[in-house]
Amino acid sequence: MSSPEVNPLDSRLLERNYDYAQKNVRILAMWYECDIGRMLELLAEHNIELSRNDRLQFGENYQLAQQRLHG
């Protein structure tokens, strides 16, 4: 019996992985092997709220990504 494919970009899985990464965009980006800008886009695409520390560091870029994606 084969296991079903897991989509690492699924909203629930992405949010859970952000929690596992202690709500740290830098760590999550390393796990996903992408740059921080791309990770912010993924989080914005799924409306996953940033931690306080990440908002302080990346809030402006996150908001820009949300505006691009959601108008």
C-alpha positions, 0 to 999 in steps of 0.5 A, a space after each residue: 500500500 502506498 502513502 498518499 502524496 503530501 503537498 508541502 504547500 498545503 495551507 494547513 501543512 505550511 502553517 504547521 511547519 511555521 509553528 514547528 519552525 518556532 514561527 521563524 521565517 528564516 528557519 522555515 525558508 531553510 526547511 523549504 530550501 527557498 529564499 525568504 522573499 519566496 517564503 513570505 509570498 507563500 505565507 501571504 498567499 495562504 494568509 498565515 499570520 506572521 509572528 511578532 518578530 517576523 512582522 518587525 523584520 519582514 512585515 512590509 515585504 509580507 504586506 506587499 506580497 499580500 497586496 500583490 496576491 489579494 489586491 
